[in-house]
Amino acid sequence: MQRRMLSREDEAAVGKDELEVRREDQDKINKFSRLHQREMTLEEELKVKAKDREDLEELSNELELADEDDKIPYKVGDTFISLPLPEVQEMLASSTEKIEESVSAVEGKLSTIREEMEQLKVRLYARFGKSINLET
């Protein structure tokens, strides 16, 4: 996060143009803060899901080299079960599909949150100008 100091002119201008923070303004600021926290949480979740997807793709590529007759250990919960290669590939494809759907859902939530944050930024900057910093 980048922080910047106000210039002397900006400090003087803030003192002259100081606005009263109304209840509705404070509610908007609080909502922006909650949305920003949610955005950071979803971005972390997205990183984890992207890593999981990458791992599954790598595993899928490795399984292409396996012999058809081999039994492949597949993790279910906390245990590994040896299954035939075609069955493991099906289960892997299903897991990849679930992760893709999950990634899409998180990306949709993120875009909605970002749109709402932009709307709040516009309103709050219109009201407070340089007196408020909403850059994330």
DSSP file (Angstrom, degrees, kcal/mol; ACC not computed):
  #  RESIDUE AA STRUCTURE BP1 BP2  ACC     N-H-->O    O-->H-N    N-H-->O    O-->H-N    TCO  KAPPA ALPHA  PHI   PSI    X-CA   Y-CA   Z-CA
    1    1 A M              0   0    0      0, 0.0     2,-0.4     0, 0.0   135,-0.1   0.000 360.0 360.0 360.0 132.1    0.0    0.0    0.0
    2    2 A Q        -     0   0    0    133,-0.1     2,-0.4     2,-0.0   133,-0.1  -0.768 360.0-166.8 -94.5 133.9    1.4    3.4   -1.0
    3    3 A R        -     0   0    0     -2,-0.4     2,-0.4     2,-0.0     0, 0.0  -0.923   3.3-168.1-117.7 146.7    1.1    6.3    1.4
    4    4 A R        -     0   0    0     -2,-0.4     2,-0.3     0, 0.0    -2,-0.0  -0.973  18.4-125.2-134.7 150.7    1.7    9.9    0.5
    5    5 A M        -     0   0    0     -2,-0.4     2,-0.3     1,-0.0    -2,-0.0  -0.648  29.7-115.1 -89.4 147.8    2.1   13.0    2.5
    6    6 A L        -     0   0    0     -2,-0.3    -1,-0.0     1,-0.1     2,-0.0  -0.609  29.2-121.1 -78.7 141.7   -0.1   16.1    1.8
    7    7 A S     >  -     0   0    0     -2,-0.3     4,-2.5     1,-0.1     5,-0.2  -0.328  29.9-103.8 -73.2 167.0    1.6   19.1    0.5
    8    8 A R  H  > S+     0   0    0      1,-0.2     4,-2.4     2,-0.2     5,-0.2   0.875 123.7  52.3 -61.2 -36.9    1.3   22.3    2.6
    9    9 A E  H  > S+     0   0    0      2,-0.2     4,-2.6     1,-0.2    -1,-0.2   0.920 109.5  48.3 -65.3 -42.7   -1.2   23.7    0.1
   10   10 A D  H  > S+     0   0    0      2,-0.2     4,-2.4     1,-0.2    -2,-0.2   0.907 111.0  50.9 -63.8 -40.9   -3.3   20.6    0.4
   11   11 A E  H  X S+     0   0    0     -4,-2.5     4,-1.9     2,-0.2    -2,-0.2   0.917 112.0  47.1 -62.0 -43.2   -3.2   20.7    4.2
   12   12 A A  H  X S+     0   0    0     -4,-2.4     4,-1.7     1,-0.2    -2,-0.2   0.909 112.1  49.9 -64.6 -41.5   -4.3   24.4    4.1
   13   13 A A  H  X S+     0   0    0     -4,-2.6     4,-2.6     1,-0.2    -2,-0.2   0.880 107.9  53.9 -65.0 -37.6   -7.0   23.6    1.6
   14   14 A V  H  < S+     0   0    0     -4,-2.4     4,-0.3     1,-0.2    -1,-0.2   0.913 107.0  51.7 -63.7 -41.9   -8.3   20.7    3.8
   15   15 A G  H  < S+     0   0    0     -4,-1.9     3,-0.5     1,-0.2    -1,-0.2   0.880 114.6  42.4 -62.2 -38.6   -8.5   23.0    6.8
   16   16 A K  H  < S+     0   0    0     -4,-1.7    -2,-0.2     1,-0.2    -1,-0.2   0.897 121.5  38.3 -74.7 -41.8  -10.6   25.5    4.9
   17   17 A D  S  < S+     0   0    0     -4,-2.6    -1,-0.2    -5,-0.2    -2,-0.2   0.146  79.0 152.8 -98.4  19.5  -12.8   23.1    3.1
   18   18 A E        -     0   0    0     -3,-0.5     2,-0.3    -4,-0.3    -3,-0.1  -0.284  30.0-154.6 -59.4 125.6  -13.3   20.7    5.9
   19   19 A L        -     0   0    0    109,-0.1     2,-0.4    -2,-0.0    -1,-0.1  -0.718  17.6-111.8-102.3 150.1  -16.6   18.9    5.5
   20   20 A E        -     0   0    0     -2,-0.3     2,-0.9     1,-0.1    -1,-0.0  -0.637  29.7-126.9 -77.6 135.0  -18.7   17.3    8.2
   21   21 A V        -     0   0    0     -2,-0.4     2,-0.1     4,-0.1    -1,-0.1  -0.756  28.9-154.3 -86.6 111.3  -18.8   13.6    7.8
   22   22 A R     >  -     0   0    0     -2,-0.9     4,-2.5     1,-0.1     5,-0.2  -0.343  27.7-106.2 -80.6 165.1  -22.5   12.7    7.8
   23   23 A R  H  > S+     0   0    0      1,-0.2     4,-2.3     2,-0.2     5,-0.2   0.900 121.8  51.4 -58.0 -43.3  -23.8    9.3    8.9
   24   24 A E  H  > S+     0   0    0      2,-0.2     4,-1.9     1,-0.2    -1,-0.2   0.855 109.1  51.4 -66.2 -34.0  -24.5    8.3    5.3
   25   25 A D  H  > S+     0   0    0      2,-0.2     4,-2.4     1,-0.2    -2,-0.2   0.928 110.2  48.6 -65.9 -44.3  -20.9    9.2    4.4
   26   26 A Q  H  X S+     0   0    0     -4,-2.5     4,-2.7     1,-0.2    -2,-0.2   0.882 109.1  53.5 -63.7 -37.7  -19.5    7.1    7.2
   27   27 A D  H  X S+     0   0    0     -4,-2.3     4,-2.4     2,-0.2    -1,-0.2   0.902 109.4  48.5 -62.3 -40.7  -21.8    4.2    6.1
   28   28 A K  H  X S+     0   0    0     -4,-1.9     4,-2.5     2,-0.2    -2,-0.2   0.902 111.7  49.2 -66.3 -41.0  -20.3    4.5    2.6
   29   29 A I  H  X S+     0   0    0     -4,-2.4     4,-2.3     2,-0.2    -2,-0.2   0.925 112.6  47.8 -63.5 -44.5  -16.8    4.5    3.9
   30   30 A N  H  X S+     0   0    0     -4,-2.7     4,-2.5     2,-0.2    -2,-0.2   0.901 111.5  50.2 -62.6 -41.4  -17.5    1.5    6.1
   31   31 A K  H  X S+     0   0    0     -4,-2.4     4,-2.6     2,-0.2    -2,-0.2   0.908 109.4  51.5 -64.2 -41.7  -19.1   -0.3    3.2
   32   32 A F  H  X S+     0   0    0     -4,-2.5     4,-2.5     1,-0.2    -1,-0.2   0.920 110.1  49.9 -59.6 -43.9  -16.0    0.4    1.1
   33   33 A S  H  X S+     0   0    0     -4,-2.3     4,-2.3     2,-0.2    -2,-0.2   0.917 111.1  48.0 -62.0 -44.8  -13.8   -0.9    3.8
   34   34 A R  H  X S+     0   0    0     -4,-2.5     4,-2.4     1,-0.2    -1,-0.2   0.911 112.4  49.4 -63.1 -41.4  -15.8   -4.1    4.1
   35   35 A L  H  X S+     0   0    0     -4,-2.6     4,-2.7     2,-0.2    -2,-0.2   0.892 109.3  52.3 -64.7 -38.7  -15.8   -4.6    0.3
   36   36 A H  H  X S+     0   0    0     -4,-2.5     4,-2.2     2,-0.2    -2,-0.2   0.918 110.1  48.0 -64.0 -42.6  -12.0   -4.0    0.2
   37   37 A Q  H  X S+     0   0    0     -4,-2.3     4,-2.1     2,-0.2    -2,-0.2   0.915 112.8  48.6 -62.7 -42.5  -11.5   -6.7    2.9
   38   38 A R  H  X S+     0   0    0     -4,-2.4     4,-2.6     1,-0.2    -2,-0.2   0.894 109.1  53.9 -63.9 -40.1  -13.8   -9.1    1.0
   39   39 A E  H  X S+     0   0    0     -4,-2.7     4,-2.3     1,-0.2    -2,-0.2   0.919 108.8  48.0 -60.7 -44.6  -11.9   -8.3   -2.2
   40   40 A M  H  X S+     0   0    0     -4,-2.2     4,-1.9     2,-0.2    -1,-0.2   0.896 111.7  50.4 -64.3 -39.4   -8.6   -9.2   -0.6
   41   41 A T  H  X S+     0   0    0     -4,-2.1     4,-2.3     1,-0.2    -2,-0.2   0.923 111.7  47.4 -63.6 -44.5  -10.0  -12.5    0.8
   42   42 A L  H  X S+     0   0    0     -4,-2.6     4,-2.5     1,-0.2    -2,-0.2   0.860 108.6  54.9 -66.7 -35.7  -11.4  -13.5   -2.6
   43   43 A E  H  X S+     0   0    0     -4,-2.3     4,-2.0     2,-0.2    -1,-0.2   0.904 109.4  47.4 -64.3 -40.0   -8.1  -12.7   -4.4
   44   44 A E  H  X S+     0   0    0     -4,-1.9     4,-2.1     2,-0.2    -2,-0.2   0.918 111.9  50.1 -64.2 -43.3   -6.3  -15.0   -1.9
   45   45 A E  H  X S+     0   0    0     -4,-2.3     4,-2.4     1,-0.2    -2,-0.2   0.891 109.3  52.2 -60.8 -40.0   -9.0  -17.7   -2.6
   46   46 A L  H  X S+     0   0    0     -4,-2.5     4,-2.5     2,-0.2    -1,-0.2   0.884 107.0  52.3 -64.6 -39.9   -8.5  -17.2   -6.3
   47   47 A K  H  X S+     0   0    0     -4,-2.0     4,-2.1     2,-0.2    -1,-0.2   0.914 110.4  48.3 -62.1 -42.6   -4.7  -17.7   -6.0
   48   48 A V  H  X S+     0   0    0     -4,-2.1     4,-2.4     1,-0.2    -2,-0.2   0.924 113.0  47.2 -64.1 -44.6   -5.2  -21.0   -4.1
   49   49 A K  H  X S+     0   0    0     -4,-2.4     4,-2.6     1,-0.2    -1,-0.2   0.875 110.2  52.7 -66.3 -36.8   -7.7  -22.2   -6.7
   50   50 A A  H  X S+     0   0    0     -4,-2.5     4,-2.3     2,-0.2    -1,-0.2   0.893 110.1  48.9 -64.8 -38.9   -5.4  -21.2   -9.5
   51   51 A K  H  X S+     0   0    0     -4,-2.1     4,-2.5     2,-0.2    -2,-0.2   0.918 111.0  49.7 -66.0 -43.1   -2.6  -23.2   -7.9
   52   52 A D  H  X S+     0   0    0     -4,-2.4     4,-2.4     2,-0.2    -2,-0.2   0.917 111.2  49.4 -60.6 -43.4   -4.9  -26.2   -7.4
   53   53 A R  H  X S+     0   0    0     -4,-2.6     4,-2.3     1,-0.2    -2,-0.2   0.912 110.8  49.8 -62.6 -42.9   -5.9  -26.0  -11.1
   54   54 A E  H  X S+     0   0    0     -4,-2.3     4,-2.3     1,-0.2    -1,-0.2   0.904 110.4  50.5 -62.8 -41.6   -2.3  -25.8  -12.1
   55   55 A D  H  X S+     0   0    0     -4,-2.5     4,-2.5     1,-0.2    -2,-0.2   0.902 110.3  49.6 -62.8 -41.6   -1.5  -28.9  -10.0
   56   56 A L  H  X S+     0   0    0     -4,-2.4     4,-2.5     2,-0.2    -2,-0.2   0.888 110.6  49.9 -66.0 -38.5   -4.3  -30.8  -11.5
   57   57 A E  H  X S+     0   0    0     -4,-2.3     4,-2.1     2,-0.2    -1,-0.2   0.910 111.5  48.7 -65.0 -41.3   -3.2  -29.9  -15.0
   58   58 A E  H  X S+     0   0    0     -4,-2.3     4,-2.0     2,-0.2    -2,-0.2   0.915 112.2  48.6 -63.6 -43.0    0.3  -31.0  -14.2
   59   59 A L  H  X S+     0   0    0     -4,-2.5     4,-2.3     1,-0.2    -2,-0.2   0.894 109.0  53.4 -63.7 -40.6   -1.0  -34.3  -12.7
   60   60 A S  H  X S+     0   0    0     -4,-2.5     4,-1.1     1,-0.2    -1,-0.2   0.903 108.4  49.8 -61.6 -41.6   -3.1  -34.9  -15.8
   61   61 A N  H  < S+     0   0    0     -4,-2.1     4,-0.5     1,-0.2     3,-0.3   0.885 110.3  50.7 -64.8 -38.0   -0.1  -34.4  -18.0
   62   62 A E  H >< S+     0   0    0     -4,-2.0     3,-1.2     1,-0.2     4,-0.4   0.880 105.8  55.7 -66.3 -37.7    1.9  -36.9  -15.9
   63   63 A L  H >< S+     0   0    0     -4,-2.3     3,-1.1     1,-0.3    -1,-0.2   0.761  93.6  68.7 -69.1 -23.6   -0.9  -39.5  -16.1
   64   64 A E  T 3< S+     0   0    0     -4,-1.1    -1,-0.3    -3,-0.3    -2,-0.2   0.777  99.3  51.5 -64.0 -23.9   -0.8  -39.3  -19.9
   65   65 A L  T <  S+     0   0    0     -3,-1.2    -1,-0.3    -4,-0.5    -2,-0.2   0.586  90.9 103.1 -86.9 -11.0    2.6  -41.0  -19.6
   66   66 A A  S <  S-     0   0    0     -3,-1.1     2,-0.2    -4,-0.4     6,-0.0  -0.323  79.5-105.3 -74.4 155.4    1.4  -43.8  -17.4
   67   67 A D    >   -     0   0    0      1,-0.1     3,-1.5     4,-0.1    18,-0.2  -0.577  23.2-125.2 -80.1 141.7    0.7  -47.3  -18.6
   68   68 A E  T 3  S+     0   0    0      1,-0.3    17,-0.5    -2,-0.2    -1,-0.1   0.785 109.4  52.3 -57.4 -30.8   -3.0  -48.3  -19.1
   69   69 A D  T 3  S+     0   0    0     15,-0.1    -1,-0.3    16,-0.1     2,-0.0   0.591  86.7 109.2 -85.2 -10.7   -2.6  -51.4  -16.8
   70   70 A D    <   -     0   0    0     -3,-1.5    15,-1.0     1,-0.1     2,-0.5  -0.327  66.9-132.1 -68.9 146.3   -1.1  -49.4  -13.9
   71   71 A K  E     -A   84   0A   0     13,-0.2    -1,-0.1    14,-0.1    11,-0.1  -0.882  24.4-152.2 -94.8 128.2   -3.0  -48.9  -10.7
   72   72 A I  E     -A   83   0A   0     11,-3.5    11,-2.6    -2,-0.5     2,-0.4  -0.876  13.7-124.6-106.7 128.2   -2.7  -45.2   -9.8
   73   73 A P  E     -A   82   0A   0      0, 0.0     2,-0.4     0, 0.0     9,-0.2  -0.589  31.3-169.8 -71.0 126.5   -2.9  -44.1   -6.1
   74   74 A Y  E     -A   81   0A   0      7,-2.9     7,-2.8    -2,-0.4     2,-0.5  -0.976  19.2-127.4-122.5 129.3   -5.7  -41.5   -5.9
   75   75 A K  E     +A   80   0A   0     -2,-0.4     2,-0.5     5,-0.2     5,-0.2  -0.627  27.5 176.2 -82.2 124.9   -6.3  -39.4   -2.8
   76   76 A V  E >   -A   79   0A   0      3,-3.2     3,-1.8    -2,-0.5     2,-0.5  -0.955  67.6 -45.9-126.6 108.7   -9.8  -39.5   -1.3
   77   77 A G  T 3  S-     0   0    0     -2,-0.5    -2,-0.0     1,-0.3     0, 0.0  -0.567 123.8 -22.8  68.8-121.0  -10.0  -37.5    1.9
   78   78 A D  T 3  S+     0   0    0     -2,-0.5     2,-0.3    -3,-0.1    -1,-0.3   0.364 126.4  73.6-103.2   3.2   -7.0  -38.6    4.0
   79   79 A T  E <  S-A   76   0A   0     -3,-1.8    -3,-3.2    -5,-0.0     2,-0.4  -0.806  70.1-131.8-119.6 159.2   -6.4  -42.0    2.3
   80   80 A F  E     -A   75   0A   0     -2,-0.3     2,-0.4    -5,-0.2    -5,-0.2  -0.912  18.1-165.7-108.7 135.7   -5.1  -43.2   -1.0
   81   81 A I  E     -A   74   0A   0     -7,-2.8    -7,-2.9    -2,-0.4     2,-0.6  -0.974  20.3-129.0-120.4 133.3   -6.9  -45.7   -3.1
   82   82 A S  E     +A   73   0A   0     -2,-0.4   -11,-0.0    -9,-0.2    -2,-0.0  -0.727  39.0 170.4 -83.7 121.0   -5.3  -47.6   -6.0
   83   83 A L  E     -A   72   0A   0    -11,-2.6   -11,-3.5    -2,-0.6     2,-0.0  -0.882  38.9 -90.4-128.8 158.3   -7.5  -47.3   -9.1
   84   84 A P  E  >  -A   71   0A   0      0, 0.0     4,-2.1     0, 0.0     3,-0.4  -0.351  43.1-110.9 -65.6 150.9   -7.2  -48.1  -12.8
   85   85 A L  H  > S+     0   0    0    -15,-1.0     4,-2.5   -17,-0.5     5,-0.2   0.876 113.6  52.4 -53.3 -48.4   -5.9  -45.3  -14.9
   86   86 A P  H  > S+     0   0    0      0, 0.0     4,-2.0     0, 0.0    -1,-0.2   0.892 110.6  48.6 -59.7 -38.0   -9.1  -44.5  -16.9
   87   87 A E  H  > S+     0   0    0     -3,-0.4     4,-2.4     2,-0.2    -2,-0.2   0.901 111.3  49.6 -67.6 -40.4  -11.1  -44.1  -13.7
   88   88 A V  H  X S+     0   0    0     -4,-2.1     4,-2.5     1,-0.2    -1,-0.2   0.897 109.6  51.9 -64.4 -40.0   -8.4  -41.8  -12.2
   89   89 A Q  H  X S+     0   0    0     -4,-2.5     4,-2.3     2,-0.2    -1,-0.2   0.890 109.6  49.5 -64.6 -38.5   -8.5  -39.7  -15.3
   90   90 A E  H  X S+     0   0    0     -4,-2.0     4,-2.2     2,-0.2    -2,-0.2   0.930 112.6  46.7 -63.1 -45.9  -12.3  -39.4  -15.1
   91   91 A M  H  X S+     0   0    0     -4,-2.4     4,-2.3     1,-0.2    -2,-0.2   0.874 112.2  51.0 -64.7 -37.2  -12.1  -38.4  -11.5
   92   92 A L  H  X S+     0   0    0     -4,-2.5     4,-2.4     2,-0.2    -1,-0.2   0.898 109.2  50.2 -66.6 -41.2   -9.3  -35.9  -12.3
   93   93 A A  H  X S+     0   0    0     -4,-2.3     4,-2.2     2,-0.2    -2,-0.2   0.897 110.7  50.4 -63.8 -40.0  -11.4  -34.4  -15.1
   94   94 A S  H  X S+     0   0    0     -4,-2.2     4,-2.2     2,-0.2    -2,-0.2   0.912 111.0  48.4 -64.0 -43.2  -14.3  -34.0  -12.7
   95   95 A S  H  X S+     0   0    0     -4,-2.3     4,-2.2     2,-0.2    -2,-0.2   0.898 111.0  50.8 -64.2 -41.0  -12.1  -32.3  -10.1
   96   96 A T  H  X S+     0   0    0     -4,-2.4     4,-2.4     1,-0.2    -1,-0.2   0.905 109.7  50.5 -63.4 -41.6  -10.7  -30.0  -12.7
   97   97 A E  H  X S+     0   0    0     -4,-2.2     4,-2.3     2,-0.2    -2,-0.2   0.906 109.4  50.8 -63.2 -42.2  -14.2  -29.1  -13.9
   98   98 A K  H  X S+     0   0    0     -4,-2.2     4,-2.2     1,-0.2    -1,-0.2   0.902 111.1  48.4 -62.5 -41.2  -15.3  -28.3  -10.3
   99   99 A I  H  X S+     0   0    0     -4,-2.2     4,-2.8     2,-0.2    -2,-0.2   0.903 109.3  53.0 -66.7 -40.2  -12.3  -26.1   -9.8
  100  100 A E  H  X S+     0   0    0     -4,-2.4     4,-2.3     2,-0.2    -2,-0.2   0.920 110.7  47.1 -59.9 -44.0  -13.0  -24.2  -13.1
  101  101 A E  H  X S+     0   0    0     -4,-2.3     4,-2.2     1,-0.2    -1,-0.2   0.904 112.6  49.8 -63.3 -41.2  -16.6  -23.6  -12.0
  102  102 A S  H  X S+     0   0    0     -4,-2.2     4,-2.3     2,-0.2    -2,-0.2   0.898 109.7  50.5 -65.0 -41.4  -15.4  -22.4   -8.6
  103  103 A V  H  X S+     0   0    0     -4,-2.8     4,-2.6     1,-0.2    -2,-0.2   0.912 110.2  50.6 -62.6 -43.3  -12.8  -20.1  -10.2
  104  104 A S  H  X S+     0   0    0     -4,-2.3     4,-2.1     1,-0.2    -2,-0.2   0.903 109.9  50.1 -61.5 -41.5  -15.5  -18.6  -12.4
  105  105 A A  H  X S+     0   0    0     -4,-2.2     4,-2.2     2,-0.2    -2,-0.2   0.916 112.0  46.9 -64.0 -43.4  -17.8  -18.0   -9.4
  106  106 A V  H  X S+     0   0    0     -4,-2.3     4,-2.6     1,-0.2    -2,-0.2   0.904 111.2  51.6 -66.0 -40.9  -15.0  -16.3   -7.5
  107  107 A E  H  X S+     0   0    0     -4,-2.6     4,-2.3     2,-0.2    -1,-0.2   0.882 109.3  51.1 -63.4 -37.6  -14.1  -14.1  -10.5
  108  108 A G  H  X S+     0   0    0     -4,-2.1     4,-2.0     2,-0.2    -2,-0.2   0.920 110.6  47.9 -63.8 -44.4  -17.8  -13.1  -10.8
  109  109 A K  H  X S+     0   0    0     -4,-2.2     4,-2.5     1,-0.2    -2,-0.2   0.912 111.2  52.2 -61.7 -42.3  -18.0  -12.1   -7.2
  110  110 A L  H  X S+     0   0    0     -4,-2.6     4,-2.7     1,-0.2    -2,-0.2   0.916 108.7  48.9 -61.2 -44.6  -14.7  -10.2   -7.5
  111  111 A S  H  X S+     0   0    0     -4,-2.3     4,-2.1     1,-0.2    -1,-0.2   0.891 111.4  50.2 -65.2 -37.7  -16.0   -8.2  -10.5
  112  112 A T  H  X S+     0   0    0     -4,-2.0     4,-2.1     2,-0.2    -2,-0.2   0.926 112.3  47.2 -63.8 -44.8  -19.2   -7.4   -8.7
  113  113 A I  H  X S+     0   0    0     -4,-2.5     4,-2.5     1,-0.2    -2,-0.2   0.912 111.5  50.8 -63.3 -43.3  -17.3   -6.2   -5.6
  114  114 A R  H  X S+     0   0    0     -4,-2.7     4,-2.2     2,-0.2    -1,-0.2   0.882 109.3  50.8 -64.8 -38.0  -15.0   -4.1   -7.7
  115  115 A E  H  X S+     0   0    0     -4,-2.1     4,-2.0     2,-0.2    -1,-0.2   0.929 111.7  47.5 -62.9 -44.6  -17.9   -2.4   -9.6
  116  116 A E  H  X S+     0   0    0     -4,-2.1     4,-2.1     1,-0.2    -2,-0.2   0.887 110.8  51.9 -64.7 -38.9  -19.5   -1.6   -6.3
  117  117 A M  H  X S+     0   0    0     -4,-2.5     4,-2.6     1,-0.2    -1,-0.2   0.895 107.8  52.3 -64.2 -39.5  -16.2   -0.2   -4.9
  118  118 A E  H  X S+     0   0    0     -4,-2.2     4,-2.3     2,-0.2    -2,-0.2   0.907 108.5  50.3 -63.5 -41.2  -15.8    2.0   -8.0
  119  119 A Q  H  X S+     0   0    0     -4,-2.0     4,-2.0     1,-0.2    -1,-0.2   0.915 111.8  47.6 -62.5 -42.7  -19.3    3.4   -7.5
  120  120 A L  H  X S+     0   0    0     -4,-2.1     4,-2.9     2,-0.2     5,-0.3   0.893 109.5  54.0 -65.8 -38.8  -18.5    4.2   -3.9
  121  121 A K  H  X S+     0   0    0     -4,-2.6     4,-3.0     1,-0.2     5,-0.3   0.934 107.7  50.1 -59.0 -46.7  -15.2    5.8   -4.8
  122  122 A V  H  X S+     0   0    0     -4,-2.3     4,-1.9     1,-0.2    -1,-0.2   0.935 114.1  44.4 -58.5 -47.9  -16.9    8.1   -7.3
  123  123 A R  H  X S+     0   0    0     -4,-2.0     4,-1.6     2,-0.2    -2,-0.2   0.923 116.6  45.0 -64.0 -45.2  -19.5    9.2   -4.7
  124  124 A L  H  X S+     0   0    0     -4,-2.9     4,-3.1     1,-0.2     5,-0.4   0.895 113.6  48.3 -71.1 -39.2  -17.0    9.6   -1.8
  125  125 A Y  H  X S+     0   0    0     -4,-3.0     4,-2.1    -5,-0.3    -1,-0.2   0.863 109.3  55.0 -67.4 -33.3  -14.4   11.5   -3.9
  126  126 A A  H  < S+     0   0    0     -4,-1.9    -1,-0.2    -5,-0.3    -2,-0.2   0.879 116.3  37.8 -64.2 -36.3  -17.2   13.8   -5.2
  127  127 A R  H  < S+     0   0    0     -4,-1.6    -2,-0.2    -5,-0.1    -1,-0.2   0.906 133.1  21.4 -80.2 -44.3  -18.1   14.6   -1.6
  128  128 A F  H >< S-     0   0    0     -4,-3.1     3,-2.1     1,-0.2    -3,-0.2   0.603  79.6-172.3-107.4 -14.3  -14.6   14.8    0.0
  129  129 A G  G >< S-     0   0    0     -4,-2.1     3,-1.0    -5,-0.4    -1,-0.2  -0.340  74.3  -7.0  59.4-129.9  -12.2   15.4   -2.9
  130  130 A K  G 3  S+     0   0    0      1,-0.2    -1,-0.3    -2,-0.1  -116,-0.1   0.509 119.1  84.4 -77.5  -4.2   -8.6   15.2   -1.8
  131  131 A S  G <  S+     0   0    0     -3,-2.1     2,-0.4    -6,-0.1    -1,-0.2   0.622  90.2  51.6 -73.8 -11.5   -9.6   14.9    1.9
  132  132 A I    <   -     0   0    0     -3,-1.0     2,-0.5    -7,-0.1    -4,-0.0  -0.964  66.7-154.7-129.9 144.2  -10.1   11.1    1.5
  133  133 A N        +     0   0    0     -2,-0.4    -3,-0.1     1,-0.1    -2,-0.0  -0.949  23.1 160.1-120.9 112.0   -7.9    8.4    0.2
  134  134 A L        +     0   0    0     -2,-0.5     2,-0.3   -13,-0.1    -1,-0.1   0.174  29.3 131.7-113.6  15.5   -9.6    5.3   -1.1
  135  135 A E              0   0    0      1,-0.2  -133,-0.1  -133,-0.1    -2,-0.0  -0.551 360.0 360.0 -73.6 129.6   -6.8    4.0   -3.3
  136  136 A T              0   0    0     -2,-0.3    -1,-0.2  -135,-0.1    -3,-0.0   0.388 360.0 360.0-109.2 360.0   -6.2    0.3   -2.6
